[in-house]
Amino acid sequence: MSENERKIEQINQKNKADSVQKQSLFNAATPLLLCRCLYFGERVASRYSLIHQENGHSLYDECMARIYQ
């Protein structure tokens, strides 16, 4: 294997590792982002009386509870 081929292989390996790391971060952040969207959506909806929360539990509360079980 030539020097250039080794460098290309190293770059490819680093790119694969970076891609896996980015996917892992995305997977970890997605539930929290969803909960934040629910939280702000519920605040807007409740301001305009578009939703009714039964038992004092919101979708945001339920989402966070499931994440941290």
Secondary structure, 3 states (H helix, E strand, C coil): CCHHHHHHHHHHHHHHHHHHHHHHHHHHHHHHHHHHHHHHHHHHHHHCCCCCCHHHCCHHHHHHHHHCC
